[in-house]
Amino acid sequence: MLINEASAGQYLIALSENELITLSNCLNEVCSGIDLPAFETRVGASRDKVIGMLRTIYPAWLNHRLSSPVSHPGFPDQPATPSSQNLPHGR
């Protein structure tokens, strides 16, 4: 992982495929896998903001995966096309 400051308060992050999968999995679990009391206080962002991040990250990973014939252990198989049904809708 590489993190570079692009400008004040803005960062560019380069992730390996495994790091992208891990980040996507973590965001998904936080948003839909566990019930986290005081979500915004503990996470530092609203559930809607985190879901928005996941909705940005997940399609990038899925598009890459669809172009690669390699199976990726540790990440559940997903449909062949991006679908908002696979992303958390908030609580």
Protein Blocks (a to p, Z undefined) as FASTA:
>chain_A
ZZddfbghiacddddfklmmmmmmmmmmmmmmpccehklmmnopafklmmmmmmmmmmmm
mmmmmmpcbdcehiacddfbdcfklpcebZZ
